[in-house]
Amino acid sequence: MANIRLLPDQLISQIAAGEVVERPASALKELLENSLDAGSSEVQVSLLQGGVKQLRVADNGRGIMQDDLVLALTRHATSKIATLEDLEAVNSLGFRGEALASIASVSRTQLLSRASGEKYAWRISSEGSDISPIEPAALDSGTIVEVADLYFNTPARRKFLKTEATEYGHCEEAFTRAALSRPDVTFVLQHNGRVISRHASAAAEKRFAEVLGREFFDEALALDESAAGLRLWGMAAKPSFNRNSRDTQYVFVNGRFVRDKLIAHAIRQAYQDVLHHERHPAFVLFLEIDPALVDVNVHPSKTEVRFRDSQAVHRFIFHALHKMLAVPTGVTNAVNNAGQAAFNPFTPQAGAPAAYPAFQASMDLRAGERQGFYETLYGGIRPEAAGQLTPDVSLPGALGTPQGESADEYPLGFAIGQLHGIYILAQNRQGMVVVDMHAAHERIMYEKLKNALDRDIVAMQPLLLPVSFGADRLEVATVQEQLAQADSSLRHLGFDIAILSPNTLAVRGIPAMLQGADAVALARDVLRDLREFGASRALLERRNELLGTMACHAAVRANRILTIPEMNALLRDMEATERSGQCNHGRPTWFQVTMNELDKMFMRGQ
């Protein structure tokens, strides 16, 4: 039986290196954090062979004093904390004093630095456990750290490194995170002597566009919310810009990149209503919080954190994102009056613009055979504009904005027709709008149901003639269980279902706003959810799925012919409905095709 003994310092450092320096990217992350902590305004990274052969980080920060160079390569030596109180309120990226020593223990490391105000620069080198004497060096300012031949003295560990391309990819990701975290700092990345990226100091929005691409920037919404000492800012992409992986998800807590389950869950919940469950949102978000309220000393890589009041942080992030996503781009956000009486969703509401003439029904598409076709189509255009082939949306009449109305008040424009009984074609100032009428109506009904349920006012509409249907024993048992409850979920949702016999149920009432739905199919789906998940879970955990099922039944179906006033009523409802850019399954409800895009299709102006 072996005796207990102290391990040699070199072995201790190599063990620590195994936790902190998993691969070249881990070393790069630690060195970048040191540069940022030193107040650098410019950081240059150079890699050879994916960082395995050499990794060099140069900055123009405060530098290291000559007398501190040996300590910089010593374990648990740091300038960033001194007491337990400091550890409990860390506001720097590094603080443990082990990263540089761990890196040096498994590589050939050279450290050059010139401290602010000093006349000379100094160099110190190490090769594993061997540290060279300090000697003068040439350097204008700041610090340069060169790490060569990573894991040269631990060949077993070196075998676990991947190909050059893979290791470089991880290093580039570490560089990207640092560049996103500090837009005010200039970052340069070279690989094998070639400049790969250069990001000059810039505003945050410009840095996001440079690093994550213009497509992300154009499809992202700006966010800046504060409450109770918390601030969340950054950009999050609209649900229509979704990914098949989490490759465009960046969260920073007090400037530190983290992978936190609590934050991830809050973001997922905020998007769950508007994003398909197999897709992932894209975002770059910064959470600012009192350092004393978050513990960053919970993982060797410092990518995990723990919050003192995790529920408050979760609620804040969820509500901030939920609020942002509730306002679809180009659509006016208006608060629904959930308590109003039920109405036909395709009936123009009070205050809506006058309906267009219902010319669609009289339109003969055999234009070559009927001279009156164009007269029917463009009959409302002013005489002075009659020569224009493309009517302007500001013109009155069948294709223009009603007299006295501003086109800007109606971002989705006005309907001009229906395509294959599925899509509504509308015209606005930008060009053409194409609307999936079922998906759009489904979102409208879904939001109305949510608002009504939140206010406990889901009105029931008794059916003139109850509808009976054959039911299995589980469906009957579910209704029987509901009838025995004083506050049943069925009544809460606006249903009245009776038992006629051991195998027959009758639907006597359904939610008033769903009166156009198939009563039997709707009742079966609701009973299935109540049976499978229980009444409490159906109304709490699976509330949105249940309401989504109900909304889908009520939404207008494909191949239903709508009149122009009905189409315009749907467009106006979309403009007044939160999150109307996507249905509750995450599919888009409408697309804008601009005049520029149409001109390109037809090569106009070329």
KEDRENRO-937992 format. One line per 10 residues: number of its first residue (from 1); their letters; for each residue x, y, z of C-alpha. Coordinates in nm, 2 decimals. Each point is the difference from the previous one (the first is absolute). Layout:
// residues N
NUM) a) X,Y,Z ~ ...
//
This chain:
// residues 606
1) manirllpdq) 0.00,0.00,0.00 ~ 0.15,0.33,-0.11 ~ 0.07,0.27,0.25 ~ -0.17,0.34,-0.04 ~ 0.25,0.26,-0.13 ~ 0.01,0.35,-0.15 ~ 0.01,0.02,-0.37 ~ 0.28,0.19,-0.17 ~ -0.08,0.36,-0.10 ~ 0.05,-0.08,-0.37
11) lisqiaagev) -0.24,-0.29,0.01 ~ -0.26,0.22,0.19 ~ 0.03,0.26,-0.28 ~ -0.04,-0.26,-0.27 ~ -0.31,-0.14,0.17 ~ -0.14,0.36,0.02 ~ 0.09,0.05,-0.36 ~ -0.21,-0.30,-0.09 ~ -0.31,0.18,0.15 ~ 0.08,0.35,-0.12
21) verpasalke) 0.18,-0.06,-0.33 ~ -0.20,-0.26,-0.18 ~ 0.13,0.11,-0.35 ~ 0.16,0.30,-0.17 ~ -0.33,0.18,0.01 ~ -0.02,-0.02,0.38 ~ 0.35,0.16,0.02 ~ -0.11,0.27,-0.24 ~ -0.31,0.07,0.20 ~ 0.21,0.05,0.32
31) llensldags) 0.25,0.22,-0.17 ~ -0.27,0.22,-0.16 ~ -0.16,0.04,0.34 ~ 0.33,0.12,0.15 ~ 0.04,0.25,-0.28 ~ -0.35,0.14,0.05 ~ 0.05,0.01,0.38 ~ 0.32,0.20,-0.07 ~ -0.20,0.28,-0.16 ~ 0.12,-0.06,-0.36
41) sevqvsllqg) -0.16,0.19,-0.29 ~ 0.16,-0.23,-0.26 ~ 0.07,-0.37,0.01 ~ 0.18,-0.20,-0.28 ~ -0.02,-0.38,-0.02 ~ 0.24,-0.21,-0.22 ~ -0.04,-0.37,-0.04 ~ 0.22,-0.27,-0.16 ~ -0.15,-0.34,-0.09 ~ -0.33,0.07,0.18
51) gvkqlrvadn) 0.18,0.13,0.31 ~ 0.17,-0.33,0.07 ~ 0.34,0.11,-0.14 ~ -0.02,0.35,0.13 ~ -0.25,0.23,0.16 ~ 0.09,0.37,0.04 ~ -0.21,0.27,0.16 ~ 0.13,0.37,0.00 ~ -0.18,0.29,0.17 ~ 0.06,0.36,0.09
61) grgimqddlv) -0.13,-0.03,0.36 ~ 0.16,0.11,0.33 ~ 0.27,-0.26,-0.02 ~ 0.18,-0.19,0.29 ~ 0.26,0.14,0.23 ~ 0.35,-0.16,-0.02 ~ -0.03,-0.13,0.35 ~ -0.33,-0.17,-0.07 ~ 0.10,-0.20,-0.31 ~ 0.11,-0.31,0.20
71) laltrhatsk) -0.33,0.02,0.20 ~ -0.19,0.02,-0.32 ~ 0.12,-0.36,-0.08 ~ -0.07,-0.12,0.35 ~ -0.32,-0.18,0.11 ~ -0.26,0.19,0.20 ~ 0.18,0.33,-0.04 ~ -0.23,0.28,-0.12 ~ -0.05,0.38,0.02 ~ -0.38,-0.03,-0.03
81) iatledleav) -0.12,-0.12,0.34 ~ 0.15,0.00,0.35 ~ -0.28,-0.10,0.24 ~ -0.31,-0.21,0.02 ~ -0.21,0.31,-0.05 ~ 0.18,0.07,-0.33 ~ -0.08,-0.36,-0.11 ~ -0.37,0.04,0.08 ~ -0.02,0.31,-0.22 ~ 0.23,-0.06,-0.29
91) nslgfrgeal) -0.02,0.26,-0.27 ~ 0.30,-0.12,-0.21 ~ 0.01,-0.28,-0.25 ~ 0.29,-0.17,0.16 ~ 0.05,-0.04,0.38 ~ 0.15,-0.34,0.09 ~ 0.36,0.06,-0.10 ~ 0.04,-0.35,-0.15 ~ -0.05,0.04,-0.37 ~ 0.33,0.13,-0.11
101) asiasvsrtq) 0.19,-0.23,0.24 ~ -0.20,-0.30,-0.13 ~ 0.07,0.10,-0.36 ~ 0.37,0.04,0.07 ~ 0.02,-0.34,0.16 ~ -0.10,-0.18,-0.32 ~ 0.17,0.21,-0.26 ~ 0.30,0.21,-0.10 ~ -0.12,0.35,0.11 ~ 0.16,0.34,-0.04
111) llsrasgeky) -0.14,0.31,0.18 ~ 0.11,0.35,-0.10 ~ -0.15,0.30,0.17 ~ 0.06,0.37,0.05 ~ -0.20,0.15,0.29 ~ -0.16,0.35,-0.04 ~ 0.25,0.27,0.09 ~ 0.31,-0.24,-0.01 ~ 0.30,0.08,-0.21 ~ 0.07,-0.36,-0.11
121) awrissegsd) -0.17,-0.32,-0.09 ~ 0.09,-0.34,0.15 ~ -0.02,-0.36,-0.12 ~ -0.03,-0.32,0.19 ~ -0.02,-0.35,-0.15 ~ -0.10,-0.34,0.12 ~ 0.02,-0.36,-0.13 ~ -0.23,-0.21,0.21 ~ 0.14,0.04,0.36 ~ 0.32,0.18,-0.11
131) ispiepaald) -0.03,0.38,0.03 ~ 0.28,0.21,-0.15 ~ 0.14,0.32,0.16 ~ -0.16,0.33,-0.08 ~ 0.17,0.20,-0.28 ~ -0.05,0.33,-0.17 ~ -0.21,0.01,-0.32 ~ -0.13,0.24,-0.27 ~ -0.37,0.08,0.02 ~ -0.18,0.34,-0.02
141) sgtivevadl) -0.28,-0.08,0.24 ~ -0.23,-0.27,0.13 ~ 0.06,-0.38,0.01 ~ 0.08,-0.28,-0.25 ~ -0.05,-0.36,0.10 ~ 0.13,-0.27,-0.24 ~ -0.11,-0.36,0.07 ~ 0.19,-0.26,-0.22 ~ -0.03,-0.38,-0.02 ~ -0.30,-0.04,0.22
151) yfntparrkf) 0.02,-0.34,0.20 ~ 0.35,-0.07,-0.12 ~ 0.08,-0.15,0.34 ~ -0.32,-0.19,0.03 ~ -0.02,-0.20,-0.32 ~ -0.30,-0.21,0.11 ~ -0.20,0.32,0.03 ~ 0.12,0.13,-0.33 ~ -0.14,-0.31,-0.17 ~ -0.35,0.12,0.09
161) lkteateygh) 0.03,0.32,-0.21 ~ -0.19,-0.01,-0.33 ~ 0.11,0.11,-0.34 ~ 0.14,0.34,-0.07 ~ -0.33,0.12,-0.16 ~ -0.20,-0.12,0.30 ~ 0.23,0.17,0.26 ~ 0.00,0.32,-0.21 ~ -0.38,-0.01,-0.01 ~ -0.01,-0.01,0.38
171) ceeaftraal) 0.26,0.29,0.03 ~ -0.20,0.21,-0.25 ~ -0.31,-0.05,0.21 ~ 0.18,0.12,0.32 ~ 0.12,0.30,-0.20 ~ -0.36,0.07,-0.12 ~ -0.13,-0.01,0.35 ~ 0.26,0.25,0.12 ~ -0.07,0.23,-0.30 ~ -0.37,-0.01,0.07
181) srpdvtfvlq) 0.05,0.07,0.38 ~ 0.20,0.32,-0.06 ~ -0.10,0.20,-0.31 ~ 0.21,0.29,0.14 ~ 0.33,-0.20,-0.05 ~ 0.17,-0.07,-0.33 ~ 0.06,-0.37,-0.07 ~ 0.22,-0.15,-0.27 ~ 0.03,-0.38,-0.08 ~ 0.28,-0.16,-0.21
191) hngrvisrha) 0.04,-0.36,-0.09 ~ 0.31,-0.14,-0.16 ~ 0.12,0.35,-0.09 ~ -0.33,0.11,-0.16 ~ -0.24,0.26,0.15 ~ -0.34,-0.17,0.04 ~ -0.20,0.26,0.19 ~ 0.05,0.36,0.11 ~ -0.26,0.18,0.20 ~ 0.06,0.37,0.07
201) saaaekrfae) -0.14,0.16,0.31 ~ -0.37,0.08,-0.09 ~ -0.35,0.03,0.14 ~ -0.15,-0.32,0.12 ~ -0.25,-0.03,-0.29 ~ 0.28,0.03,-0.26 ~ 0.21,-0.26,0.18 ~ -0.29,-0.24,0.01 ~ -0.06,0.05,-0.37 ~ 0.38,-0.06,-0.07
211) vlgreffdea) 0.03,-0.31,0.21 ~ -0.33,-0.17,-0.05 ~ -0.08,0.11,-0.35 ~ -0.22,0.26,-0.16 ~ -0.28,-0.26,-0.04 ~ -0.02,-0.04,0.38 ~ 0.01,0.38,0.05 ~ -0.28,0.07,-0.25 ~ -0.22,-0.27,0.16 ~ 0.07,0.09,0.36
221) laldesaagl) -0.19,0.22,0.25 ~ 0.18,0.24,0.24 ~ -0.06,-0.06,0.37 ~ 0.08,0.21,0.30 ~ -0.21,-0.06,0.32 ~ 0.08,0.09,0.36 ~ -0.17,-0.09,0.33 ~ 0.09,-0.05,0.36 ~ 0.37,0.04,-0.05 ~ 0.01,-0.23,-0.31
231) rlwgmaakps) 0.06,0.11,-0.36 ~ -0.04,-0.22,-0.31 ~ 0.12,0.15,-0.33 ~ 0.12,-0.12,-0.34 ~ -0.18,-0.14,-0.30 ~ -0.22,-0.30,-0.06 ~ -0.11,-0.13,-0.34 ~ -0.36,-0.01,-0.10 ~ -0.15,-0.35,0.01 ~ 0.01,-0.01,-0.38
241) fnrnsrdtqy) 0.38,0.00,0.02 ~ 0.05,-0.33,0.17 ~ 0.28,-0.26,-0.01 ~ 0.02,-0.37,0.01 ~ 0.27,0.02,0.27 ~ 0.11,0.23,0.29 ~ 0.29,0.14,-0.19 ~ -0.12,0.36,0.02 ~ -0.08,0.03,0.37 ~ 0.22,0.22,0.21
251) vfvngrfvrd) -0.08,0.10,0.36 ~ 0.23,0.21,0.21 ~ -0.04,0.07,0.37 ~ 0.19,0.31,0.11 ~ 0.21,-0.04,-0.32 ~ 0.08,-0.37,0.06 ~ -0.12,-0.26,-0.26 ~ -0.21,-0.26,0.18 ~ -0.20,-0.31,-0.07 ~ -0.27,0.01,0.27
261) kliahairqa) -0.29,-0.24,0.01 ~ -0.23,0.25,0.18 ~ 0.06,0.27,-0.26 ~ -0.04,-0.24,-0.29 ~ -0.33,-0.12,0.15 ~ -0.13,0.35,0.03 ~ 0.09,0.08,-0.36 ~ -0.15,-0.33,-0.12 ~ -0.33,0.08,0.18 ~ -0.01,0.35,-0.15
271) yqdvlhherh) 0.03,-0.15,-0.35 ~ -0.21,-0.31,0.04 ~ -0.32,0.18,-0.11 ~ 0.15,0.11,-0.34 ~ 0.27,-0.25,-0.09 ~ -0.02,-0.36,-0.12 ~ 0.12,-0.24,0.27 ~ 0.27,-0.14,-0.22 ~ 0.15,0.34,-0.09 ~ 0.22,0.23,0.21
281) pafvlfleid) 0.00,0.38,0.04 ~ 0.30,0.22,-0.06 ~ 0.11,0.27,0.24 ~ 0.28,0.19,0.16 ~ -0.11,0.11,0.35 ~ 0.17,0.18,0.29 ~ -0.12,-0.03,0.35 ~ 0.13,0.25,0.25 ~ -0.05,-0.08,0.37 ~ 0.16,0.10,0.33
291) palvdvnvhp) 0.32,-0.23,0.02 ~ -0.09,-0.08,0.36 ~ -0.33,-0.16,-0.13 ~ 0.17,-0.25,-0.23 ~ 0.26,-0.27,0.07 ~ 0.25,-0.05,-0.28 ~ 0.22,-0.25,0.19 ~ -0.19,-0.31,-0.07 ~ 0.18,-0.16,-0.29 ~ 0.37,-0.02,-0.10
301) sktevrfrds) -0.07,0.16,-0.34 ~ -0.21,0.27,0.16 ~ -0.28,-0.04,-0.26 ~ -0.26,-0.09,0.26 ~ -0.14,0.23,0.26 ~ -0.24,-0.02,0.29 ~ -0.25,0.28,0.09 ~ -0.10,0.09,0.35 ~ -0.36,0.06,-0.11 ~ -0.03,-0.23,-0.30
311) qavhrfifha) -0.38,0.03,-0.03 ~ 0.02,0.38,-0.02 ~ 0.26,-0.02,-0.28 ~ -0.20,-0.26,-0.19 ~ -0.32,0.22,0.02 ~ 0.19,0.31,-0.11 ~ 0.16,-0.16,-0.30 ~ -0.32,-0.17,-0.11 ~ -0.22,0.31,0.03 ~ 0.26,0.22,-0.18
321) lhkmlavptg) 0.02,-0.24,-0.30 ~ -0.37,-0.07,0.01 ~ -0.08,0.37,-0.02 ~ 0.25,0.05,-0.29 ~ -0.15,-0.29,-0.20 ~ -0.35,0.11,0.06 ~ 0.05,0.29,-0.25 ~ 0.03,-0.14,-0.35 ~ 0.21,0.20,-0.25 ~ -0.21,0.23,-0.21
331) vtnavnnagq) -0.32,-0.07,0.19 ~ -0.15,0.23,0.25 ~ -0.02,-0.14,0.35 ~ -0.34,0.07,0.15 ~ -0.14,-0.15,0.32 ~ -0.29,-0.23,-0.07 ~ -0.32,0.07,0.18 ~ -0.05,-0.36,0.13 ~ -0.32,0.09,0.17 ~ -0.19,0.11,-0.31
341) aafnpftpqa) -0.30,-0.19,-0.13 ~ 0.07,-0.28,-0.24 ~ 0.01,0.10,-0.37 ~ 0.07,-0.14,-0.34 ~ 0.37,0.04,-0.05 ~ -0.05,0.08,-0.36 ~ -0.25,0.28,0.06 ~ 0.16,0.35,-0.03 ~ 0.01,0.16,0.34 ~ -0.10,0.35,0.10
351) gapaaypafq) 0.27,0.25,-0.09 ~ 0.14,-0.22,-0.28 ~ 0.05,0.15,-0.34 ~ -0.28,-0.02,-0.25 ~ -0.01,-0.33,-0.19 ~ 0.12,-0.02,-0.35 ~ -0.26,-0.07,-0.27 ~ -0.04,-0.38,-0.03 ~ 0.14,-0.01,-0.35 ~ 0.16,-0.34,0.05
361) asmdlrager) -0.32,-0.19,-0.07 ~ -0.05,0.18,-0.33 ~ 0.36,-0.03,-0.11 ~ 0.03,-0.20,-0.32 ~ 0.36,-0.14,-0.03 ~ -0.04,-0.06,-0.37 ~ 0.15,0.34,-0.07 ~ 0.05,-0.06,-0.37 ~ -0.36,-0.07,-0.06 ~ -0.16,0.27,0.21
371) qgfyetlygg) 0.08,0.36,-0.06 ~ -0.17,0.10,0.33 ~ 0.26,-0.19,0.21 ~ 0.24,0.29,0.05 ~ -0.28,0.25,0.05 ~ -0.13,-0.22,0.28 ~ 0.34,-0.03,0.15 ~ 0.11,0.36,-0.02 ~ -0.34,0.18,-0.02 ~ 0.06,0.20,0.31
381) irpeaagqlt) 0.32,0.17,-0.11 ~ 0.00,0.38,-0.04 ~ -0.01,0.10,-0.37 ~ 0.34,0.17,0.01 ~ 0.15,-0.33,0.12 ~ -0.18,-0.22,-0.25 ~ 0.32,-0.04,-0.21 ~ 0.19,-0.16,0.29 ~ 0.03,-0.38,-0.01 ~ 0.07,-0.02,0.37
391) pdvslpgalg) -0.26,0.18,0.21 ~ 0.14,0.19,0.31 ~ -0.13,-0.12,0.33 ~ -0.08,0.36,0.09 ~ -0.27,0.02,-0.27 ~ -0.36,-0.04,0.09 ~ -0.22,-0.28,-0.13 ~ 0.02,-0.37,-0.04 ~ 0.38,-0.02,0.04 ~ 0.07,0.31,0.20
401) tpqgesadey) -0.04,0.12,0.36 ~ -0.35,0.12,0.08 ~ -0.04,0.38,-0.01 ~ 0.13,0.17,0.31 ~ 0.20,-0.30,0.12 ~ 0.39,-0.02,0.01 ~ 0.15,-0.32,-0.14 ~ 0.26,0.02,0.28 ~ -0.29,-0.08,0.25 ~ -0.05,-0.34,-0.16
411) plgfaigqlh) 0.34,-0.17,-0.04 ~ -0.14,-0.31,-0.16 ~ -0.18,0.21,-0.26 ~ -0.33,-0.10,-0.17 ~ -0.11,-0.32,-0.16 ~ -0.02,-0.03,-0.38 ~ -0.08,-0.37,-0.03 ~ 0.03,-0.36,0.12 ~ 0.23,-0.27,-0.14 ~ -0.12,-0.36,-0.02
421) giyilaqnrq) -0.22,0.06,0.30 ~ 0.31,-0.01,0.22 ~ 0.19,0.33,-0.02 ~ -0.12,0.36,0.01 ~ 0.18,0.24,-0.23 ~ 0.01,0.36,0.13 ~ 0.17,0.32,-0.11 ~ 0.18,0.25,0.23 ~ 0.25,0.28,-0.05 ~ 0.29,-0.24,-0.02
431) gmvvvdmhaa) -0.15,-0.23,-0.26 ~ -0.19,-0.32,0.04 ~ -0.09,-0.19,0.32 ~ -0.08,-0.37,-0.01 ~ -0.20,-0.14,0.29 ~ -0.07,-0.36,0.10 ~ -0.36,0.06,0.11 ~ -0.03,-0.32,0.21 ~ 0.33,0.06,0.19 ~ -0.08,0.37,0.05
441) herimyeklk) -0.35,-0.07,0.13 ~ 0.13,-0.28,0.22 ~ 0.23,0.25,0.18 ~ -0.28,0.25,0.03 ~ -0.24,-0.25,0.16 ~ 0.28,-0.14,0.22 ~ 0.09,0.34,0.14 ~ -0.37,0.08,0.07 ~ -0.04,-0.33,0.18 ~ 0.31,0.06,0.21
451) naldrdivam) -0.12,0.35,0.10 ~ -0.35,-0.13,0.08 ~ 0.13,-0.28,0.21 ~ 0.24,0.23,0.18 ~ -0.30,0.21,0.10 ~ -0.22,-0.30,0.07 ~ -0.26,0.12,-0.25 ~ -0.02,-0.27,-0.27 ~ -0.36,0.05,-0.09 ~ -0.20,-0.31,-0.10
461) qplllpvsfg) -0.23,0.00,-0.30 ~ -0.29,-0.25,0.04 ~ -0.07,-0.20,-0.31 ~ -0.35,0.04,-0.15 ~ 0.00,-0.38,-0.06 ~ 0.24,-0.20,0.23 ~ 0.23,-0.23,-0.20 ~ 0.02,-0.36,0.12 ~ 0.28,-0.24,-0.08 ~ 0.11,-0.35,0.09
471) adrlevatvq) 0.27,0.00,0.27 ~ 0.23,-0.25,0.15 ~ -0.01,-0.08,0.37 ~ 0.31,0.22,0.07 ~ -0.17,0.30,-0.16 ~ -0.32,-0.06,0.20 ~ 0.20,-0.05,0.32 ~ 0.19,0.33,-0.06 ~ -0.33,0.19,-0.04 ~ -0.14,-0.17,0.31
481) eqlaqadssl) 0.30,0.10,0.20 ~ -0.03,0.36,-0.12 ~ -0.37,0.02,0.08 ~ 0.07,-0.11,0.35 ~ 0.22,0.31,0.05 ~ -0.14,0.33,0.11 ~ 0.26,0.19,-0.20 ~ 0.06,-0.24,-0.29 ~ 0.26,0.06,-0.27 ~ -0.26,-0.05,-0.27
491) rhlgfdiail) -0.22,0.28,0.13 ~ 0.31,0.21,0.05 ~ 0.08,-0.04,-0.37 ~ -0.35,0.08,-0.11 ~ -0.14,-0.35,-0.07 ~ -0.33,-0.16,0.10 ~ 0.01,-0.38,-0.06 ~ -0.26,-0.24,0.13 ~ -0.01,-0.38,0.03 ~ -0.30,-0.15,-0.18
501) spntlavrgi) 0.09,-0.37,0.04 ~ 0.30,-0.21,0.10 ~ 0.14,0.04,-0.35 ~ -0.16,0.33,-0.12 ~ 0.09,0.36,0.07 ~ -0.17,0.32,-0.10 ~ 0.17,0.34,-0.06 ~ -0.25,0.26,0.11 ~ 0.23,0.30,0.01 ~ 0.35,0.11,-0.13
511) pamlqgadav) 0.21,0.31,0.05 ~ -0.18,0.29,-0.16 ~ 0.30,0.11,-0.20 ~ 0.03,-0.35,-0.15 ~ -0.36,-0.03,-0.11 ~ 0.11,-0.08,-0.36 ~ 0.20,-0.30,0.10 ~ -0.09,-0.37,-0.03 ~ -0.16,-0.05,0.34 ~ 0.06,-0.38,0.02
521) alardvlrdl) 0.36,0.01,-0.12 ~ 0.08,0.29,0.23 ~ -0.16,-0.18,0.30 ~ 0.19,-0.32,-0.07 ~ 0.34,0.18,-0.01 ~ -0.07,0.19,0.32 ~ -0.12,-0.32,0.18 ~ 0.31,-0.18,-0.12 ~ 0.23,0.26,0.15 ~ -0.19,0.00,0.33
531) refgasrall) 0.01,-0.38,0.01 ~ 0.37,-0.04,-0.09 ~ 0.15,0.29,0.21 ~ -0.26,0.05,0.27 ~ -0.21,0.32,0.05 ~ 0.26,0.19,0.20 ~ 0.29,-0.08,-0.23 ~ -0.21,0.07,-0.31 ~ -0.08,0.35,0.13 ~ 0.35,0.07,0.14
541) errnellgtm) 0.29,-0.18,-0.17 ~ -0.18,-0.07,-0.33 ~ -0.22,0.30,0.00 ~ 0.14,0.14,-0.32 ~ -0.01,-0.33,-0.19 ~ -0.37,-0.05,0.11 ~ -0.09,0.35,-0.12 ~ 0.19,-0.05,-0.32 ~ -0.20,-0.31,-0.07 ~ -0.32,0.20,0.06
551) achaavranr) 0.12,0.29,-0.22 ~ 0.09,-0.23,-0.28 ~ -0.35,-0.14,-0.01 ~ -0.15,0.35,-0.02 ~ 0.24,0.14,-0.26 ~ -0.13,0.04,-0.35 ~ 0.08,-0.30,-0.22 ~ 0.17,-0.01,-0.34 ~ -0.22,0.03,-0.30 ~ -0.25,0.22,0.17
561) iltipemnal) -0.08,0.29,-0.23 ~ 0.02,0.34,0.18 ~ -0.15,0.33,-0.11 ~ 0.23,0.30,-0.02 ~ -0.16,0.15,0.32 ~ 0.07,-0.33,0.18 ~ 0.36,0.00,-0.12 ~ 0.05,0.36,0.12 ~ -0.16,-0.08,0.33 ~ 0.26,-0.28,0.05
571) lrdmeaters) 0.28,0.24,-0.09 ~ -0.12,0.25,0.25 ~ -0.03,-0.27,0.27 ~ 0.36,-0.10,-0.07 ~ 0.12,0.35,0.05 ~ -0.17,0.01,0.34 ~ 0.12,-0.34,0.12 ~ 0.32,-0.07,0.18 ~ 0.25,-0.24,-0.15 ~ -0.21,-0.01,-0.32
581) gqcnhgrptw) 0.31,-0.06,-0.21 ~ -0.01,-0.38,0.08 ~ -0.27,-0.25,0.08 ~ 0.03,-0.18,0.33 ~ 0.19,-0.28,-0.17 ~ 0.27,0.24,-0.10 ~ -0.09,0.02,-0.37 ~ 0.01,0.35,-0.16 ~ -0.34,0.15,-0.07 ~ 0.10,0.26,-0.26
591) fqvtmneldk) 0.28,0.11,-0.22 ~ 0.09,0.34,-0.16 ~ 0.11,0.01,-0.36 ~ 0.14,0.35,-0.07 ~ -0.03,0.19,-0.33 ~ 0.38,-0.03,-0.03 ~ -0.02,-0.37,0.03 ~ -0.28,-0.01,-0.26 ~ 0.20,0.23,-0.23 ~ 0.30,-0.24,0.02
601) mfmrgq) -0.22,-0.30,-0.09 ~ -0.11,0.18,-0.32 ~ 0.34,0.16,-0.06 ~ -0.15,0.35,0.00 ~ 0.26,0.27,-0.01 ~ 0.27,-0.24,-0.12
//
